[in-house]
Amino acid sequence: METLIYHIENGGSTWQERTVDVSSPIKIMNIKINIPKEYALLCYIIVKDSNGKFRMFREIGYGPRTLIIGNDGMHTTAGGTAGDIPIGRWKFIICAFREYVMQRLGKNSFNVKVTISDDISSVKEPVGEQDWVGNKEFDIDKNYSDKSRWYKGDFHTHTRLSDGKETTRSAMKKAEQMGMDFYIPTEHNVLHTGWPEAKVMVVPGVEITTSLGHFNIFGCLGMPGRLTHILKHDGEDRISQEVEYTIREADEKEWLWSINHPFLHIWKWTYFDLKLKNLRLMEIINDPTYEYAKKANEDAISFIDFLWQQGFRVFGLGGSDSHNLIDERYEGADEPSVPGDPATLVYMDGMTPSKLLKAVSKGHVIVARYITMEVYFLFENKKYLPGDRIEITGDSEFKNDIVASVTIKINEETYGKNIIPELCLIENGVKREVWLEKRDERTYMADVVTNWHSIEWEWKRFEVLSKDYGFLGYVNPIFHGRKKSKLKTFGEAVQLWRGQ
């Protein structure tokens, strides 16, 4: 048994390494953490074995204080990598989460005590039956459904692996209750190493969390190469380089990435050097129950429309960003923050992780709250989906109508709200209301006829609102043509958008 002590204070070292020699074979590694409860969210624990392999990587947070590294996912704590315990020198790292240290520690300081042994202990929150980094690894083409339809899920969620309050198994129960088909866990600067067996399709993700803003990566089948550098150096001048490197890596490995809550309070996006030509996805609705969400989400929708006006194709996503237990509410909120609120609906020809990522990259996406939607476009006898580019030739855009079929269903679980949807068509930034026909108590439909007006660049999308409850739905645009913009960076775009 060996005990390590780490001292954390504001302005002190955020990355503290200690070593322990494993001198003889052991079956499991038992890691006990003693940390003041009020500061548990401020620290990550990272363990590397004698071969340099990450064996435990998680935020201490609300999770268990006894962490186990065992021989399989059911005998290893979430965040751990199962397998043999090699003899040699192991590294035990406590990393202070700079964002939380700056917000919560003040002039206080505290110690973290880590005790390492081979004591046998039960695993309270195991990795689960799915092994994403071991022999089985994540199956990007695993088939969950053969049906071609709109599927419902969430692109921004948290569990106790970082600063969420739900276990992975509880999160799956909530996802099933919300009728979700897919779920992407996006923990702060840490990846799940596996997952419990579930009916819901789970796809690996991570929320890269920095002082310049947060962005999600979806479908990452390994740890981003600069992740530990981001934890070490956040708040320093070099963090912009680490962000840029990580974005480039995601693009090279064909991982999708999306800016999170770009205008939300102290977590807004401030990496202004981001090249707009590289931006493809942006979260336009983030946890609508949070006190700062309404204005931030409205700004995100306004900004993404502005980018479309400038000729940039950036598709909108939704994310619940849910951290809380199901019966908890933020101060002033009249409903809980739960996974699937908002829902992101994605059209797929059968559901696999790879098909999900491909469909999202094409913008086949609707973001919805309190409702589900189906939207299809018909032009020159061809069917199109939101996000599609419609190729036109000659003067066909002036001859043939675009017919959009819109179906809106009010969800049954709407907390007793009397929701009356209003449908709007936005064409090149100009909004007009569209008549909806009520088919039954929960169903509204519309066939909307429009056409192209310009041969160079044009886009159209739908939006659903409620006088009493605000945002209900965002449908990504269809478009045609191309437009070259003089804007190069995110910062230039924000400056022009704010001054318009």
C-alpha positions in Angstrom: 0.0 0.0 0.0 1.3 3.5 -0.9 -0.2 6.9 -0.2 0.3 10.0 -2.3 -0.5 13.6 -1.3 -1.3 16.5 -3.8 -1.8 20.1 -2.8 -4.2 22.2 -4.9 -4.3 26.0 -4.7 -5.3 28.8 -7.1 -2.3 29.8 -9.1 -0.5 26.6 -8.2 0.5 23.8 -10.5 -2.5 22.3 -12.3 -0.6 19.1 -13.2 1.0 17.1 -10.4 2.6 13.7 -11.1 3.7 11.0 -8.6 5.0 7.5 -9.3 4.5 4.1 -7.7 6.5 1.0 -8.4 4.5 -2.2 -8.9 7.1 -4.7 -7.9 5.2 -8.0 -8.1 2.2 -9.3 -10.0 -1.2 -8.2 -8.7 -4.7 -9.1 -10.0 -6.4 -5.6 -9.5 -5.3 -2.1 -8.6 -7.4 -0.4 -5.9 -7.2 3.4 -5.9 -8.8 5.2 -3.0 -9.3 9.0 -3.2 -9.7 11.3 -0.2 -10.8 14.8 -1.3 -13.0 17.4 0.3 -16.5 16.9 -1.1 -16.9 20.6 -2.1 -13.8 20.4 -4.3 -14.2 17.1 -6.0 -15.3 18.7 -9.2 -12.0 20.6 -9.4 -9.8 17.6 -10.1 -9.1 14.8 -12.6 -7.3 11.7 -11.7 -5.1 10.1 -14.5 -3.3 6.9 -14.2 -0.7 5.6 -16.7 0.8 2.1 -16.4 4.5 1.1 -16.7 4.0 0.8 -20.5 2.7 4.4 -20.8 -0.9 3.3 -21.4 -3.8 5.3 -19.8 -5.5 3.0 -17.3 -7.7 5.5 -15.5 -8.8 8.9 -16.7 -11.8 10.7 -15.1 -13.0 13.7 -13.2 -13.3 12.9 -9.5 -16.6 14.8 -9.3 -19.7 12.9 -8.1 -18.3 9.5 -8.8 -17.0 6.8 -6.5 -14.0 7.4 -4.3 -12.7 3.9 -4.8 -11.6 3.2 -8.3 -10.7 -0.3 -9.5 -8.6 -1.4 -12.5 -9.5 -5.0 -13.2 -9.3 -7.6 -15.9 -12.6 -6.7 -17.7 -15.1 -3.9 -18.1 -17.4 -5.3 -15.4 -14.5 -5.3 -12.9 -13.1 -1.9 -13.8 -14.5 1.5 -12.7 -15.9 3.7 -15.5 -13.0 5.7 -17.0 -10.6 2.8 -16.6 -9.0 0.5 -19.1 -9.3 -3.1 -18.1 -6.5 -5.7 -18.4 -3.4 -7.0 -16.8 -1.5 -4.9 -14.2 2.1 -4.8 -15.6 5.1 -4.7 -13.2 7.0 -1.4 -13.3 6.7 2.3 -12.5 3.1 3.7 -12.7 2.2 7.4 -12.9 -0.6 8.9 -10.8 -1.6 12.4 -11.8 -3.9 14.8 -10.2 -4.9 17.6 -12.7 -6.8 20.6 -11.5 -9.6 21.6 -13.8 -8.7 25.2 -14.4 -12.2 26.4 -15.3 -13.6 25.2 -12.0 -10.6 26.3 -10.0 -10.9 29.8 -11.3 -14.7 29.8 -10.6 -14.9 28.1 -7.2 -11.6 27.9 -5.3 -10.9 31.5 -4.5 -8.1 31.9 -1.9 -8.7 28.4 -0.4 -6.5 25.4 -0.9 -6.9 21.7 -0.2 -5.1 18.3 -0.3 -6.0 15.2 -2.4 -4.8 11.9 -0.9 -4.6 8.9 -3.1 -4.0 5.4 -1.7 -2.9 2.6 -4.0 -3.2 -1.1 -3.0 -4.2 -4.5 -4.4 -7.2 -4.8 -1.9 -10.2 -6.6 -3.4 -13.2 -4.3 -3.6 -16.5 -4.3 -5.4 -16.9 -2.0 -8.4 -19.8 0.4 -7.9 -19.8 2.0 -11.4 -18.2 -0.3 -13.9 -17.2 0.5 -17.4 -19.9 -1.9 -18.6 -20.3 -4.9 -21.0 -19.1 -3.0 -24.1 -15.4 -2.6 -24.3 -14.4 0.3 -26.6 -10.6 0.1 -26.1 -9.9 -3.5 -25.5 -10.1 -6.6 -27.6 -13.7 -6.0 -28.9 -13.3 -2.2 -29.4 -16.1 0.0 -30.7 -18.0 -1.2 -33.7 -18.6 1.8 -35.9 -20.9 -0.2 -38.3 -23.0 -2.1 -35.7 -26.5 -2.3 -37.1 -29.3 -1.1 -34.7 -32.1 -0.8 -37.3 -32.7 -1.3 -41.0 -35.5 1.2 -41.2 -35.2 4.5 -43.2 -36.7 7.2 -40.9 -36.0 10.1 -38.6 -34.2 8.9 -35.4 -34.2 10.8 -32.1 -31.1 11.4 -30.0 -28.9 13.8 -28.0 -25.5 15.1 -29.0 -24.5 16.7 -25.7 -24.7 14.8 -22.4 -22.8 14.2 -19.2 -22.5 11.4 -16.6 -20.4 10.9 -13.4 -17.3 10.3 -15.5 -17.0 14.1 -15.6 -19.3 16.5 -13.8 -22.7 14.9 -14.4 -24.7 13.3 -11.6 -26.1 10.2 -13.3 -24.4 6.9 -13.7 -24.2 5.5 -17.2 -26.9 2.9 -16.5 -29.2 5.6 -15.1 -28.5 7.8 -18.1 -29.6 4.9 -20.4 -32.9 4.4 -18.4 -33.6 8.1 -18.9 -32.7 8.0 -22.6 -35.1 5.1 -23.0 -37.9 6.9 -21.1 -37.4 9.9 -23.4 -37.8 7.6 -26.5 -34.3 8.2 -27.7 -32.7 6.0 -30.4 -29.1 7.3 -30.0 -27.1 9.0 -27.3 -23.6 10.6 -27.3 -21.8 11.0 -24.0 -19.6 14.1 -24.2 -17.7 14.4 -20.9 -15.4 17.3 -20.2 -11.9 16.4 -21.6 -12.4 12.7 -21.0 -13.7 9.7 -23.0 -15.6 6.7 -21.9 -13.7 3.4 -22.3 -16.8 1.4 -22.7 -20.5 1.3 -22.0 -23.3 -0.8 -20.5 -25.3 -2.9 -22.9 -28.4 -0.9 -23.9 -31.2 -0.7 -26.5 -30.1 2.9 -27.3 -27.2 3.3 -29.7 -24.3 4.9 -27.9 -21.5 6.6 -29.9 -18.3 7.8 -28.3 -17.8 11.5 -27.9 -15.9 14.1 -25.8 -16.4 17.8 -24.9 -13.1 19.6 -25.4 -13.4 22.2 -22.6 -11.1 25.2 -22.7 -11.0 28.9 -21.6 -11.6 29.7 -25.3 -14.9 27.8 -25.5 -16.2 24.3 -25.6 -16.6 22.0 -28.6 -17.8 18.4 -29.0 -16.2 15.7 -31.0 -18.4 12.8 -32.2 -17.3 9.4 -33.2 -13.8 9.7 -31.8 -12.5 6.2 -31.7 -9.5 7.2 -29.6 -8.3 9.9 -27.3 -7.4 13.2 -29.1 -3.7 13.5 -29.2 -3.5 16.9 -27.3 -6.1 16.2 -24.7 -3.7 16.1 -21.8 -1.9 19.2 -23.1 -5.3 21.0 -23.1 -5.8 20.0 -19.4 -2.2 21.1 -18.6 -2.1 24.4 -20.4 -5.6 25.8 -20.4 -5.5 29.5 -19.7 -2.1 29.9 -21.2 -1.3 31.6 -24.5 -0.6 28.3 -26.2 -4.2 27.0 -25.6 -5.3 28.4 -29.0 -2.6 26.2 -30.7 -3.9 23.2 -28.8 -7.5 23.9 -29.9 -6.4 24.3 -33.5 -4.3 21.1 -33.4 -7.3 19.2 -32.0 -9.7 20.5 -34.7 -7.2 19.6 -37.4 -6.8 16.1 -35.9 -10.6 15.6 -35.9 -10.8 16.6 -39.5 -8.0 14.3 -40.6 -9.5 11.4 -38.7 -13.0 12.2 -40.0 -14.4 12.8 -36.5 -17.2 15.3 -36.5 -16.8 18.4 -34.3 -19.3 21.1 -33.3 -19.0 24.4 -31.4 -21.0 24.2 -28.2 -23.3 27.0 -26.9 -21.3 29.7 -28.8 -22.9 32.7 -26.9 -23.7 31.2 -23.5 -22.6 33.3 -20.5 -19.1 32.6 -19.4 -18.8 29.6 -21.6 -19.1 31.4 -25.0 -16.8 30.7 -27.9 -13.9 33.1 -27.9 -11.4 31.3 -30.2 -11.9 34.0 -32.8 -9.1 32.8 -35.1 -11.1 29.7 -36.0 -11.3 29.6 -39.8 -14.9 29.6 -41.0 -14.1 27.4 -44.0 -13.5 24.6 -41.4 -16.7 25.1 -39.5 -19.5 22.6 -40.3 -21.5 22.1 -37.2 -22.7 24.4 -34.4 -25.0 23.8 -31.4 -27.9 26.2 -31.8 -30.1 25.0 -28.9 -28.4 24.2 -25.6 -30.3 23.1 -22.4 -33.3 25.4 -22.7 -34.0 25.1 -19.0 -30.9 26.9 -17.9 -31.2 30.5 -16.8 -29.0 32.1 -19.5 -30.1 29.8 -22.3 -32.9 31.7 -24.0 -30.9 34.7 -25.2 -27.8 32.6 -25.9 -29.9 30.2 -28.1 -31.6 33.0 -29.9 -28.2 34.5 -30.7 -26.9 31.2 -31.9 -29.8 30.8 -34.4 -29.4 34.4 -35.5 -25.7 33.9 -36.0 -26.0 30.7 -38.0 -28.5 32.4 -40.3 -26.0 35.2 -40.7 -23.3 32.6 -41.7 -25.7 31.1 -44.3 -26.3 34.6 -45.7 -22.5 35.0 -46.1 -22.4 31.7 -48.1 -21.1 29.4 -45.3 -22.8 26.0 -44.9 -22.9 25.4 -41.1 -25.5 22.9 -39.8 -27.3 23.3 -36.5 -27.4 20.7 -33.8 -29.1 20.5 -30.4 -27.8 19.4 -27.1 -29.4 18.9 -23.7 -26.1 19.4 -21.9 -27.8 17.6 -19.1 -25.9 17.3 -15.8 -28.6 16.8 -13.2 -30.6 14.1 -11.6 -34.0 13.7 -13.2 -35.9 15.3 -10.3 -33.5 18.4 -10.1 -34.2 21.8 -11.6 -32.0 24.8 -12.1 -33.0 27.9 -10.1 -36.0 29.6 -11.7 -36.7 26.7 -14.1 -40.2 25.3 -14.3 -39.1 21.9 -15.6 -36.1 19.6 -15.2 -33.0 19.5 -17.4 -33.1 16.0 -19.0 -31.4 14.2 -21.9 -33.4 14.6 -25.1 -34.5 18.2 -24.4 -33.9 19.4 -26.9 -34.0 16.3 -29.2 -31.9 16.2 -32.3 -33.7 14.3 -35.1 -31.5 12.7 -37.8 -32.7 11.0 -40.9 -30.9 7.8 -41.6 -31.3 4.9 -44.0 -30.9 2.4 -41.2 -29.2 3.2 -37.9 -25.5 2.5 -37.3 -22.9 4.8 -35.7 -21.2 5.4 -39.1 -24.6 6.2 -40.7 -25.4 8.7 -37.9 -22.1 10.5 -38.4 -22.5 10.6 -42.2 -26.1 11.9 -42.0 -25.1 14.6 -39.6 -22.3 15.7 -41.8 -24.9 16.2 -44.6 -27.1 18.3 -42.3 -30.0 15.8 -42.4 -31.0 17.2 -39.0 -33.9 18.8 -37.1 -33.6 20.2 -33.6 -36.9 20.0 -31.7 -38.4 20.7 -28.3 -41.8 19.4 -27.1 -42.4 18.1 -30.6 -41.2 15.6 -33.2 -41.0 16.6 -36.9 -40.6 15.1 -40.3 -39.7 17.4 -43.2 -39.1 16.4 -46.9 -38.7 18.5 -50.0 -39.7 17.6 -53.6 -38.1 19.4 -56.6 -38.2 18.2 -60.2 -39.6 14.8 -59.1 -36.6 14.3 -56.7 -36.9 14.0 -52.9 -34.5 16.0 -50.7 -33.8 16.3 -47.0 -32.8 19.2 -44.8 -29.2 20.0 -45.4 -29.2 18.9 -49.1 -27.8 20.9 -51.9 -30.2 21.0 -54.8 -28.5 21.2 -58.1 -30.3 23.3 -60.7 -29.7 23.8 -64.4 -30.6 26.6 -66.8 -33.7 28.4 -65.7 -35.4 25.4 -64.1 -35.5 27.2 -60.7 -38.1 29.6 -62.1 -40.2 27.0 -63.7 -40.6 24.3 -61.1 -41.9 24.7 -57.5 -40.3 23.3 -54.4 -42.9 21.4 -52.4 -42.1 20.9 -48.7 -44.0 18.4 -46.7 -44.0 19.2 -42.9 -45.5 17.0 -40.2 -45.4 18.2 -36.6 -46.5 16.0 -33.6 -46.8 17.4 -30.1 -45.1 15.0 -27.7 -47.3 13.3 -25.1 -45.0 14.2 -22.2 -45.2 18.0 -22.4 -45.8 18.6 -18.7 -49.5 19.6 -19.2 -48.6 22.4 -21.6 -51.1 23.5 -24.2 -48.7 23.9 -27.1 -49.9 25.4 -30.4 -47.1 25.4 -33.0 -46.6 28.1 -35.5 -44.6 27.3 -38.7 -42.3 29.8 -40.4 -40.3 29.6 -43.6 -37.1 31.5 -43.6 -35.8 32.2 -47.1 -32.4 34.0 -47.2 -33.0 35.4 -43.8 -36.5 36.6 -44.5 -39.2 35.0 -42.4 -42.8 34.4 -43.3 -45.5 32.5 -41.4 -47.0 29.3 -43.0 -50.4 28.0 -42.4 -50.6 24.7 -40.5 -53.6 22.3 -40.7 -54.5 20.6 -37.4 -55.2 16.9 -38.2 -55.8 15.7 -34.6 -55.1 16.6 -31.0 -51.4 16.2 -31.5 -50.7 16.4 -35.2 -50.2 19.4 -37.5 -49.3 19.3 -41.2 -48.5 21.6 -44.0 -47.5 21.4 -47.7 -45.5 24.5 -48.5 -44.9 25.6 -52.0 -42.0 27.9 -52.9 -39.4 28.3 -55.6 -35.9 29.6 -56.2 -35.4 33.3 -56.9 -31.7 33.5 -57.5 -29.4 31.4 -59.6 -26.2 32.2 -57.5 -26.9 31.4 -53.9 -30.1 30.7 -51.9 -31.2 28.8 -48.8 -34.5 28.0 -47.2 -35.3 26.5 -43.8 -38.2 26.0 -41.4 -38.7 27.1 -37.9 -41.4 26.2 -35.4 -42.3 28.5 -32.5 -45.0 28.9 -29.9 -46.4 32.2 -28.5 -46.4 30.8 -25.0 -43.3 28.5 -25.0 -40.9 29.9 -27.5 -38.7 27.6 -29.6 -40.1 24.3 -30.8 -38.1 23.4 -33.9 -35.2 24.3 -36.2 -34.9 22.6 -39.6 -31.5 22.8 -41.4 -31.7 24.6 -44.7 -31.8 23.3 -48.2 -29.7 25.3 -50.6 -28.3 25.8 -54.1 -25.5 27.6 -55.7 -22.4 29.0 -54.1 -21.3 32.3 -52.6 -17.8 33.5 -51.8 -17.5 35.5 -48.6 -14.7 37.9 -47.7 -15.0 36.7 -44.1 -12.2 34.4 -43.0 -12.5 33.9 -39.2 -15.1 33.3 -36.6 -14.1 36.6 -34.9 -14.6 38.6 -38.1 -18.1 37.1 -38.5 -19.1 37.8 -34.9 -18.0 41.4 -35.3 -19.9 42.0 -38.5 -23.0 40.1 -37.2 -23.1 42.2 -34.0 -22.8 45.4 -36.0 -25.4 44.7 -38.7 
